[in-house]
Amino acid sequence: MAKILVVDDESSLRLVVKKELARLGHEVETASDGEEAWQLLEEKDFEVILADINMHRMNGMELLRRLKEKRQNPPEIIMLTGHATVESAIEAMKLGAYDYLTKPYRMSELAVLISQAAEKYRLKIDNQRLRAQIERKTLDTLEIVAESPQMKEILRLVQRVAPSETNVLITGESGTGKELIAQAIHRLSPRSSGAFVDLNCAALSDSLLESELFGYEAGAFSGARGRKLGLFEIADGGTLFLDEIMEMPLTLQSKLLRALETRSFFRVGGIRKVEVNVRVIAATNRDPQKAIIEGTFRPDLLYRINSFEIHIPPLRERREDIEPLTRHLLRKIAGQNAPEVSPEAMEALKSYDWLGNVRQLRNCLERAVLLCDHGVITLKELPPEVVNRTQPTPYQIYEPQKEISLDSQPSTLALRELEKRQILNALERTGWHRGKTAKLLGISPSTLYRRLKEYNLER
């Protein structure tokens, strides 16, 4: 079945063609001229257009020219005319028409052309989706290493939930491998042949996040010259992974909730509803219940995405994974010539708390590979904080001159006040440099910006 628009100023011919094509199983709309056709094209998507050349207001050639100029992926156009000339045929093909038929034509001939044109259009759209997916695909994907009982239990949960259509929420600290778990769910699901599309909700501003998620129409805002497919459309038939979802602004949360409930949405600046079939997997490094209490996340959206929760414990709580992870990461970093790790260095790695989890461990090993001699990583190649275990525990915060443990604070001190004080301390240490402050706190710059607005912090 193809979605077809028949554009002809002869009403009787339009009806005959519509009836015959509908009998063949196609979905057909009609228009009396180019202007009416353009209005329909603004409201609906078509795969093939049958356009007469000679019409009032806007003729077929003008419609073809406008489509090629203003649409990024226009439908395939088959030109029809009762006054064929070599010049008009050449002009139509130069403008990008799929083919050219002279009236009267046989319906069997037209049906074959329509099938071929629709197939070409679908291949073009599939190619665009694949290109978008490849552009977003990470080149350095780690396999999941699971030696600890906790990780083995997580993999069991992944195998149980993957075959279903249930939305999944993955929680855990930054760097624990939430995206890897999401990819594993996708690979083991019936959607594995579809796209796996990821989006970091904390990495974009509010307006960019909406257009990235839902796409936009030409002219929706300054600089929007053509239609852009959103990630929801690119992930159609596959999985959409929303990382750091708790950083999504409240205004966009309501639109996401509506899209999840109805499986449809409007592009930015669009008037036509787009229907999709997408499974959503979300992740966060924050406490969801705390976010709801603070009013930064909608409870109804949490219930929608949290049909099944998987929590990944930090690396310091599953030290059995550190040694196999180290050997695995070294092979990924250095290939077949990966260095060995001395027993003393391995003991230091296993004893460290790794607040940055697997991501911090990988950075440490990349440094060690560059510095090591004779194919062996020793203590001298490891960072001083790893060797000396000088890193504060997760329950400490910094002040400009000294470390202060939460245990030394009054028990009545609110968590929000502690967070505000921690941000202030970090700002003072970096001279109020926001980029360095965000890196010191282990959060994204956009998250820091929102916290500064929330706590009304100014230099």
N, C-alpha and C positions, 0 to 999 in steps of 0.2 A: 504494500500500500504506500502511495506517495501523497503528499499534501500539494495540491495543484491549484493554481490560480489561472483562470481562463479570462483573457482580456480581449474583447471584440465588441465593436459597435453594432453588430447584427444580432439582435436579441434571439431570433429563432436559432441561429447557429450556436450561440452560447448555450442555450437550453439543450440542444441535441448533444453537443460535446459533453456537457455536464452529466447528462443522463447516461451516456455510453461509458464514460469514465467511472462514474459511480457504480455502474453495473459490474465493472471489472474490479471493484473493491477499493478504488481511490477515494480520498477525501477532497472534494472539489468546491471551490468558491468561484464566483464570477464578478466581473467588473465591466462597465460599458466603455471605459476609456482609461488612459494612463493616469489621470488625476484620481479617479475613484480607486484604481488599483494601488496607487501610492498610499492612499488613506488606509486601505486594508493591510498593506505591508507594514504600516506603523503599528497596527494592532495585533497581527498574527505573523507567524513564521511559515513560509512556504518553501518547498524543495524545488519545484518546477513551475515556471510561468509559460503559458502559451499566449503569445501576444501578436495581435494583428498589427501590421505596419501602419496602415492608413486609418486613423481615427481622429475625431474632433478633440479639442483642448490639448491633450498630450498624446502624440502618436507613439507607436511602438519603439521607434529608434530613440526618441527622447527619453522614454521610460528606461530603455536599456542603458543609455548613457548616464542617467541619473543614478541608477542602481550601482553601476560600476564605480562611480565617483564617490558615492556617499555610504555604501555598505562595504564592510570589511569582508564578509562572506555572503555575497548575494546569491539568490537562487539561480539555478541554471535556466536559461531562457531559450525557448524554441520559437523562432519568428515564423508567422503565418501571413501570407499575402495572396491576393488574387491577381496581382499585377507584378509578376516577378521580372526582375531585370538582373543582369550580371552585376551591375554597379551596386544595387541595393543588397544583393547577397554578399558581395565582398565587404561592403561597409558594415553589415551586421556581424560578420565573422570577425572583422577587425576590432569591433567594439566588445567582443567577448561572447557573442551568442553561441549556444551549444550547437544548434543546427538551424536549418532553414527549410520550410515546406511551402509548396505552392498549392493553393486551392484549385480545384477540389482535391482532397487527399483521402486515402483509405484509413479507416480507424485502426486497422491492424498495424499499418505502418506507423501511425502516431503512437500507438500503445507501446511499440518496441522502443521508439525514441524516448518516450517518457520514462520507461524502466531504466534505460541506460543513463539518462540525465539524472534521475533520482539517485542511482547508484554512485555516480560521480560526485554528487553533492554530499552524500553521506560519507564517502571516503575523505572528502575535503574536511568535513567537520571532525571526523575521527582523527585525522592527521593533526588538526589544530589541537585537539585535546591531548594527544600523545606528546606533541611538542611541548605543550604547557606542563605536562607531567614530568617530562625529561628535564626541563629547565629547573624544576623545583626539587628534583630527586637528589638526595645527598649521595656523594660519591664514596664516602667512607662509612659504610654501614657495618656496625658491629653485630656479630652473632651473640646470642644470649648464653652466658656462662653461668651454670647453676650447680654448685656443689653443696650449698647450705640447704638445710631443711626448709627455710623460708622461701628461697627461690624455687625449689622443687615444688612447693605448694602453689606458688604463683603460676608456674607452668601448667600445673594440673587445672587450675581455675581457667587459664587461657584456653586449654583444650575443651573445657566444658562449655564456655560461653561463645567461642568462636563460631560454631555452626548456626547459632541463633541470629535473629535480627535485633537483639537487645542492644540498646545504647549502653556504653560502658564509660565509667569515670575512673581514671587512674590517678592515684594520689601518691605523694612522696616528695622528698627533698629534691632540689635541683641536682641534676647530674646522676640520678639513680638509674636512668634508662627507661623512662616512661614511654618515649617514642618507640623504642625497640619492642616493648610489650604491645603497643598499639599495632605495629607492623606485623607482629606474630599473630595477633587476632585476625588481622586482615588476610594474611597468607593462608590461615587455616579455615577461613570462612568460604561460603559459596560465592562470595564476591571477589575472590582472589584474582580472577581474570580482569576485573575492573580496575579503575585507578585508585591509588592511595595518595591522597592529597593532604598536605600538612599546612597549617597556618599558626604562627605564633601571635597570639592576640595581644601580647605586650609590646610587640616590636613596631607597631604602626599607630599613627594618630587615629582619633575617632573617625574622621571622615574617610581616610584612606582605608581603614579597616572595613567599613561598610561597603565601599566600592570593590574591595578585594574579595569580600565574601559573596556579595550578590551581583557584582558586575554593574555596568551602566550602559545607558543608551547614548547615541551620538547627541551632543548638545546638552547633556545633563548638567555640565558645569564647564567652566572655562578650560579649554584644552582637550575636551572630550570630543575628538573628531570622528570617531567611529564607535560602534558597539564593542564592548569588551565583555567576554564571558567571565562570570564570577566563579569562585572555587566550588560553589554548590553545583554549578552546571558541569564543570570539569570533572567533578567526582560522581556524576550521575551514573548509577549502576555499580558504584564502588564505595569507598570509605573516605570520610572527611575527618581528619584528626585536628582538633582544636587544642593547641597547647596553651598553657597559662590562661585558661578560660576565665578564671576569677578576676583577671585584669580587664575584662571586657566592660566598656561603659554601660550604665544602666539603660540608656536609650536604645542601644543596639541589642541588649539582652531581650527586650520585649519583641523585637523583630525576629531574633533567632528563635525564640519560643514559638512564635506564630509559624515560622517556616518548618519547625520540627513537627508541630501539631498537624498542619495541613499538607506538608510535603510540597509546598509551593511558596513562591515569593514574587516580588516585583523588583526588577532591576532599578538602580538609582535613575530617576528621570523617566522610568518606563510606565506604561499604562496597561501592558499585557502581562497576565499572570504566567509565570514559568513553573511548570511542574517537574519535580525531580524525584528520583528514588535513591536516597543516600542514607547510609548508616553513619552515625556520628559517634566518634570516640573522643572524649575530652580528657584533659589532664590538668593538674594544678599542684603547686608546691605549697599551697596555703591550706588552712583548716577550713573546710566548707561551712561548718556550723558557725565558726567565728565570723566568717564573711557575711553570713545571713544576719547574725546578731548586730554586726556593725552597719548593716544596711547597704553594703556594697555589692551584694549579689541577691538576685531574686530567688525566693524559695521555690516557686513553681517551676522555674527553669532548672534548678538543682534536682527536683524530683523527676523531671523529664530526662535529664542526661545521666542521672544516677540510678538507673534501673539495676545496675550491677557494678559494684565498686571493687577495685583491686588496689591494695595498698602495697607499695614497694618499700621495704625497710631500708634505712641508710646502710652504707657499706660497713660502718663501725659496729653494726648489730649483726653482721653476717661475715665475720672475719675469715670463715672457711673459703669464701669466694675470692679473697685478695690474691692468693698465690696463683690459682689457675687464671684469674683475670690478668695478672701481671704477665704471665707467659703468653697469653692470647694477644694482649695489646702489643707486646714486643714483636710478635710475628706480624701484626698488622702494620706496625711502624717501620720495622727494618727488614721485613720479608724473610727469605731463607737464611740470611746472615744475621739473624737476631742474636744479640749478646746474651750470655748467661748472667744470672744474678747470684752474687756471693751469698752464703748463708747469713752473714751479719746484715747485709743490705736487705735481704728478704725478711728477716726478723724485724727490722726497722719499719719496712713497709706494712707488715701485718700488725704492728703495734700502734701505728699512727691512726688518728681519728677520722681523717679525710672528710672534712666538712663539705668539700665540693664533690665528694663521692667519686664515681667512676671518671667523671670529667677531669677532676683534679688529679687523680691517679695517672691518667693518660698524659696530662701536661708534664707531670713529674718524670714519667718514663721517656718522653720525647727529649727532655733536657738531658737525662742520663745517657741516652743513646748517643747524643752529640758529643758528650764529654768523655765517655768511657774509652779506655785503651785495652788492647789485647782481647777484645771480645768479652769482657767481664765487667759488670756494673758492681762497684763497691760502695762503701759508705761515703767516700769522698765525692762521688758523682751525684749523690742525693742532696736535695736542698737542706740547709741547716735546720729548718723547723721540723723536717721529717726525722733527721738524725737525733736532734735534741728534744723532740716532742714538745716544742714550745707553743704550739697552737692552743688557744683557749678552747675550753669545752663548749658545746652548743648552748650551755646555759650561762654564758658570760657575755657581757657587753663591754665596750671600750669607752673610756673617757680620754681627753687629750693627754693627761699625764700618767694615768694609772688604769689598771684593770679593776673592774668592780664586779663581783659575783652577784647574781640575783639573790643568792641566799643572804647577802648582807643588807638587802633592801627591806623596808617594812612590808609585812605580808599583805597590807591593805593597798599597796601600790598597784594601780590598774595596769593591765597589759598595754593599753593604748599609750599611757604615759611613759612606760618603758620603751615602747617602740619610738615614740617621739624623741625621747632622750637619746636613744641609740643613733637616730638619724642626725640629731644635732651634734653629737660627739664626732660622728664620721665627717660631717660637714666642716667642723673646726679642724680636724686633722688634715683635710685636703684643701684648706683655704677656700671652702665653699665652691670647689670645682665639682660640678654635678656629675660629669662622666666618671671621674676618679671616685667620687662618693658612691655612685651606683655599683662600681666594680668592687669597692671595699665591702659594701653591704651584701654583695652577691645577688643584686636584683637588677632588672633592666632600667635604663634611663627613663622610659615612659612610666614605669611603676614609681620611681622616685619622684617624678614630676607630679604624679597624682597625690602622693603622700605629702609633698610640700604644700599643695593646694588644700588638702584635707586638714592639715594641721596649721595652715596659715603661717608657714615658716618663711621668713625673709631675713636677709643678711642685716 
